[in-house]
Amino acid sequence: MDAEHTSAPSRARSAVPGANPSYGVTHVNVRLTTRYTVVDNRLLQHRELSLTAIGLAGHIQSLPTGARVDIKSLTGRFPEGEVRIAAALRELEAHGYLSRTRERLPNGRVVSRTVSYNRPTGVEEVREVTPPPVPPPVPRPDRTRPPTPAPAPPPRPPKPPLPEPTRSTPDPRRTATTLLSRLHHDDPRLLLPEREVRRLAPAVDAWLERGASPEAVRRTLTSCLPAEPLHHPAGLLAHRLTEYLPPPPPPAPPRPLPFQDCDGCDRPFRAAHPGRCRDCRTHRPLPRAA
């Protein structure tokens, strides 16, 4: 048997310089002097943010001032879709790493202002400085008395039904269905399936019956739409048709009675049917002299 060589290494050496742990990650760091961004570890190791939100925050912090960070620009830059990008932006807003406001310019144009924070001054610092609250003592349950059940939450009020017309039109639903089917010409997000067009058409007829013009209905349904993606455009239209329904027109004044010729004195008077005027009905004729 060969003699044991005590100078031989117990295991193969790693090509990575520095520490050689038995598990986990090993860092090979190169000192950067150009094209780098300092990112807070509290952001990179955040336990409540998704990986998409953390990566998006790092990307936004690496951009120069004035770069476009709206949903469409970010979707064109990364493989994630609009839904994931929008959700990640909302996460960063909720944790104080981003703020978005809408401002109107002097020329009337509305723009979005986005501010990125590499270290939020709100929620994150309060969590580090403020100690956790001490929970109140839990009273021992009374074994002789059954526990009182928690009150049930109040039921949610049902949604109001869609308005309905009170009378049928000679060409039912044609104007309403045409109007609803062409809303996507104003905004591509308002392209409705056929079943939603049939469901919303009676509500549009109710508007037309109350004196609203088709153009007024179209402006009500397409103006001031939200900037974020519309996941349920038919629900938004149903809400506007219900909440903004105009009042019914006032009743028409009663028509006057037609003129009739009196059978006794031939004077004209207003009545529903021919006959005698009021004077001929109340005053009897004087008897003739013999």
C-alpha positions in Angstrom: 0.0 0.0 0.0 1.2 3.5 -0.9 2.1 6.0 1.9 -0.4 8.7 2.6 0.7 12.2 1.3 -0.4 14.7 4.0 0.5 17.6 1.8 -2.1 16.8 -0.9 -5.2 19.1 -0.8 -8.4 17.6 0.6 -10.5 18.8 -2.4 -10.0 20.5 -5.7 -9.5 24.2 -5.7 -12.0 26.5 -7.3 -11.1 28.8 -10.2 -13.0 31.6 -8.4 -10.6 33.6 -6.1 -11.5 34.3 -2.5 -13.8 32.4 -0.3 -15.0 28.9 -1.5 -18.2 28.1 0.3 -19.7 24.6 0.2 -23.0 25.9 -1.0 -24.7 29.2 -2.1 -23.6 31.9 -4.4 -20.0 33.1 -4.9 -19.4 36.6 -6.1 -16.8 37.6 -8.7 -16.9 41.4 -8.5 -15.0 43.8 -10.9 -14.6 47.4 -9.8 -16.7 49.5 -12.1 -15.7 53.0 -13.0 -18.2 53.8 -15.8 -21.8 53.0 -16.8 -22.9 51.9 -13.4 -25.8 52.8 -11.0 -25.8 52.6 -7.2 -28.9 50.7 -6.0 -30.0 50.3 -2.4 -29.9 46.8 -1.1 -33.2 47.4 0.7 -34.8 47.6 -2.8 -32.9 44.6 -4.2 -33.7 42.4 -1.2 -37.3 43.7 -0.6 -39.5 40.9 0.7 -42.8 42.4 -0.4 -41.9 43.4 -4.0 -42.0 41.0 -6.9 -39.0 40.3 -9.0 -40.6 42.2 -11.9 -41.1 45.3 -9.7 -37.5 45.1 -8.3 -36.0 44.8 -11.8 -38.2 47.6 -13.2 -37.2 49.9 -10.3 -33.5 49.2 -11.0 -34.0 49.9 -14.7 -35.8 53.2 -14.1 -33.1 54.3 -11.7 -30.5 53.7 -14.4 -32.3 55.9 -16.9 -31.4 59.6 -17.5 -33.7 62.3 -16.5 -36.5 62.8 -19.1 -36.5 59.2 -20.3 -40.0 57.8 -21.1 -41.2 55.3 -18.5 -44.8 54.9 -19.5 -46.4 51.5 -19.9 -46.2 51.5 -23.7 -42.5 52.5 -23.7 -41.6 49.8 -21.1 -43.7 47.2 -22.9 -41.8 47.9 -26.2 -38.4 47.5 -24.3 -39.1 44.3 -22.3 -40.8 41.0 -23.1 -43.4 41.4 -20.2 -46.8 42.5 -21.3 -48.8 45.6 -20.3 -50.6 43.8 -17.4 -47.3 42.8 -15.7 -45.7 46.2 -16.3 -48.7 48.1 -14.9 -48.8 45.8 -11.9 -45.1 46.3 -11.2 -45.5 50.1 -11.4 -48.4 50.0 -8.9 -46.2 48.0 -6.5 -43.4 50.6 -6.7 -46.0 53.4 -6.1 -47.4 51.5 -3.1 -44.0 51.1 -1.5 -42.8 54.7 -2.1 -40.3 54.0 -4.9 -42.3 55.8 -7.6 -45.0 58.5 -7.9 -47.1 59.3 -10.9 -49.2 62.4 -11.3 -51.2 63.9 -14.2 -50.8 67.6 -15.1 -52.5 69.8 -17.6 -50.2 72.0 -19.7 -51.1 75.6 -20.6 -52.0 74.4 -24.1 -54.6 72.0 -22.7 -52.6 68.8 -23.1 -52.6 66.4 -20.2 -49.2 64.7 -19.4 -48.0 62.3 -16.8 -45.2 63.2 -14.4 -43.1 60.3 -13.0 -40.7 60.7 -10.1 -38.3 57.8 -9.1 -36.9 57.5 -5.5 -33.9 55.4 -4.8 -34.7 55.5 -1.1 -38.3 56.3 -0.1 -38.8 58.6 2.8 -42.1 57.2 3.8 -43.0 53.6 4.4 -39.6 52.0 4.4 -37.9 54.3 6.9 -40.9 54.1 9.3 -40.6 50.3 9.3 -37.0 50.5 10.2 -37.2 53.1 13.0 -40.6 52.4 14.5 -40.5 49.3 16.7 -43.3 46.8 16.3 -46.3 47.5 18.5 -46.8 45.4 21.5 -49.9 43.3 21.1 -52.5 43.7 23.9 -52.9 40.8 26.3 -55.3 38.2 25.1 -58.0 37.5 27.7 -58.6 33.9 28.6 -61.8 32.5 27.2 -64.6 32.0 29.6 -65.2 28.2 29.5 -68.7 28.6 31.1 -70.0 30.9 28.3 -69.9 30.1 24.6 -67.9 32.6 22.5 -70.0 35.2 20.8 -69.9 34.8 17.0 -68.5 37.6 15.0 -71.1 39.7 13.3 -71.5 38.8 9.6 -70.3 41.5 7.2 -73.2 43.5 5.7 -74.2 42.3 2.3 -73.0 44.3 -0.7 -75.8 46.3 -2.3 -76.8 44.9 -5.7 -75.8 46.8 -8.8 -78.7 48.9 -10.2 -80.2 47.4 -13.3 -79.6 48.9 -16.7 -82.3 51.4 -17.9 -85.0 50.1 -20.2 -87.1 52.1 -22.7 -90.8 52.5 -21.9 -92.1 52.1 -25.5 -91.1 50.2 -28.5 -89.6 51.9 -31.6 -90.5 51.1 -35.2 -86.9 49.9 -35.8 -86.0 48.5 -32.4 -82.3 48.5 -31.3 -80.9 49.4 -34.7 -79.7 52.9 -33.8 -78.4 51.6 -30.4 -76.5 48.6 -31.8 -75.0 50.7 -34.5 -73.8 53.3 -32.0 -72.3 50.6 -29.6 -70.6 48.7 -32.5 -68.8 51.9 -33.6 -67.4 53.0 -30.3 -64.0 51.3 -31.1 -63.6 54.0 -33.8 -63.1 56.5 -30.9 -61.0 54.2 -28.7 -59.8 50.7 -29.8 -60.3 49.5 -26.2 -64.1 49.8 -26.7 -64.4 46.9 -29.2 -67.4 45.0 -27.7 -68.5 41.4 -28.4 -71.9 40.9 -29.9 -73.5 39.6 -26.7 -72.5 42.8 -24.8 -73.9 45.0 -27.7 -77.3 43.2 -27.3 -77.2 43.6 -23.5 -76.4 47.4 -23.6 -78.7 48.3 -26.5 -81.9 48.7 -24.4 -80.0 51.2 -22.1 -79.0 53.3 -25.1 -82.6 53.2 -26.3 -83.7 54.5 -22.9 -81.3 57.5 -23.4 -82.7 58.2 -26.9 -86.2 57.9 -25.6 -85.5 60.7 -23.1 -84.4 63.1 -25.8 -80.6 62.5 -25.9 -79.1 62.5 -29.4 -76.9 59.6 -30.6 -73.9 62.1 -30.6 -74.6 63.0 -26.9 -74.6 59.3 -26.0 -71.4 58.7 -27.9 -69.6 61.6 -26.1 -70.8 60.4 -22.7 -69.4 56.8 -23.3 -66.1 57.8 -24.9 -64.9 61.0 -23.1 -62.5 61.1 -20.2 -61.6 57.4 -20.3 -58.9 56.1 -17.8 -55.3 55.9 -19.1 -54.7 52.4 -17.7 -55.8 49.3 -19.7 -59.6 48.6 -19.7 -60.1 45.0 -18.6 -63.9 45.2 -18.6 -65.0 47.9 -21.1 -68.6 46.7 -21.1 -68.8 47.2 -17.4 -67.6 50.7 -17.7 -70.2 51.5 -20.4 -72.9 49.9 -18.3 -71.9 52.1 -15.3 -72.0 55.3 -17.3 -75.4 54.4 -19.0 -76.9 53.8 -15.5 -75.3 56.6 -13.5 -75.6 59.4 -16.1 -79.1 58.6 -17.4 -80.8 61.9 -18.1 -84.2 62.7 -16.6 -87.4 62.0 -18.5 -88.8 64.9 -20.6 -91.6 66.9 -19.0 -95.1 65.8 -20.0 -96.6 67.6 -23.0 -99.3 70.2 -22.2 -102.9 69.0 -22.7 -104.4 69.8 -26.1 -107.4 72.2 -26.1 -110.9 70.9 -26.9 -112.1 71.4 -30.5 -114.6 74.1 -31.5 -118.3 73.0 -31.9 -121.3 75.0 -33.3 -124.1 75.4 -30.8 -127.3 73.7 -31.9 -129.4 76.5 -30.2 -127.6 79.8 -31.1 -125.0 78.7 -33.7 -122.2 80.3 -31.5 -118.8 78.4 -31.5 -117.7 76.9 -28.2 -115.1 74.3 -27.1 -116.4 70.8 -26.3 -115.5 67.2 -27.0 -118.8 66.5 -28.8 -121.4 68.6 -30.7 -124.4 70.0 -28.7 -125.5 73.2 -27.0 -123.3 75.9 -25.5 -123.5 76.7 -21.8 -125.8 79.6 -22.1 -128.3 77.6 -24.1 -128.2 74.8 -21.5 -128.7 77.1 -18.5 -131.2 79.7 -19.8 -134.5 78.5 -21.1 -136.1 80.5 -24.0 -138.9 83.0 -23.0 -142.5 81.9 -24.0 -143.9 83.7 -27.0 -146.9 86.2 -26.5 -150.3 85.0 -27.7 
